[in-house]
Amino acid sequence: MERYSRQIRFAPIGENGQKKLAESHVLIVGAGALGSSAAEMLGRSGVGKLTIIDRDYVEESNLQRQQLYAEEDAEMKWPKAAAAEKRLGQINGWIDIQSIVGEADPETLDKLAAEADLIIDGTDNFETRFIINDCAYKHGIPWIYGGCVGSFGMAYTMIPGKSPCLHCLLKRVPVQTETCETAGVIAPIVQMVAAHQTAEALKLLTGNQDAAAGQYRSFDLWHNQYISVKTDSIHDEECLTCGESPSYPFLEKENAMKTTVLCGRSTVQVRPAAPKDLNLQTMALQARKAGYEISGNPYLLSIETGENRIVVFHDGRALVHGTSDEAQAKKLYQSLIG
């Protein structure tokens, strides 16, 4: 196809590799900086199906580095997954794009991973990454870890049966502990990490597994540093994810309300013990009668309470802005939603 002619002319891919891409299904967990960049590159490359899951919505501060989104998306508080689907549909109308506005919890990711050929990490927290790690090794599909903060980035490709998993890696390799809230982040490091992740994805999806990097790579663009660490020797035979008797502990079902402080801002996500099916229109009327200022779109309802703003989704999840106090956020959630 003329659309992919330059990619097909790249010998390691060729026509056969392009056909394999068209038959591939990639799950992208998180549609922030890394996830949106990877989604665009894979969509332009002709990957046949992209499934994108994200719990958040577009804000003005995202626009500096999250390249799929525009000012209108931030003004409308459009969910990132839905905004990504809209934009990717404009970029390549020949591919199948599935967006999921929701939490990447164990049950959801387990089902999605069972249908995918590869998983791209676009998250901002290790709790979700450990769930991805378990899903990937349980279903025998590769996943590509990535992270960045400041001018520092890292990437690592995990192939079940061949590579040590994330649990093994974190026991032996130092991982950056700062966040974008404390250290900021520049757009070029996002693109570099996403480029590493996407290049690895293209290798694996086109049948060039031997070309995949078997190393953990980190780099600092500002200080001109690049480090590669071999991982062959760090595999733990007793690892609960990739060892001889795996139990996949992060796929165990949770049965209680959960709160999480989100990276990069004073916001707490509150997730109910079980998904709800909220009628946002009814809730909007009730909130307006109670004197609250409200706004929203088909995916969410934003309620201004004075000191805080709470954004509620159909499934009962809520983002409580203006605090990092999980107990306070939970109390506010229960007062508004129950």
TATA-V177460 format. One line per field, one symbol per residue. phi: phi as a letter, one per 20 degrees, with the letter a starting at -180 (. if undefined). psi: psi as a letter, one per 20 degrees, with the letter a starting at -180 (. if undefined). burial: 1 if it has 9 or more other ideal C-beta (glycine too) atoms within 8 Angstrom, else 0. Layout:
# TATA-V177460
phi=???
psi=???
burial=???
This chain:
# TATA-V177460
phi=.fgdgfffffgfemffffffffeecdedeodefffffffffffffnffbcdccbedcfcgffffbeffdcgffffelfggfffffffffffbfedecddcereeegffffffffddeacdececbefffffggfffffemcfbcfbbbbmddbbbbeddgncdfefgffffcdfdgdfcffedmadfgfffffffffffffffffendgfeffecedcbcffdldbcccfdgeefdfegfdcefcfclfeeffeccgcdbfefnaebdeddffcgdcfefffffffffffneecbrbfdbcdcedofccddddgenfbdeenbdefffffffgffedn
psi=qhhjghhhiogifahghhhhghjqoppoopkcggghggggghghikphpppppqirrprhihihiniiqrhhgghilppggghgggghhhgojirpppqonrpmrggghgghhhiriqppokrjqighhhgggggghgjkqqqoqqqqqcjprqqpppopihqqahgggihhppqpirrihhiaqqhhhghgghggghggghgghjjlhhiqpkqppqqohhjlqppppqjhjjpohjpigjahmqimhjjppqkqpqqppqpirmppppprhqqrmqohgghggghghijqpqraaihrppppjehrpppprhjiqqooqjqjohggggggghhhh.
burial=00010011000111001101110111111111111111111110111111111111110001101101100011001111111111111001001011111101110111011001011111110001111111111110111111111111111111110011111111001001001100101110111111111101111111010001111111111000000010100111001111100101011000000011111000111111000101010011001100010101001111101001111111111111101001011101100110
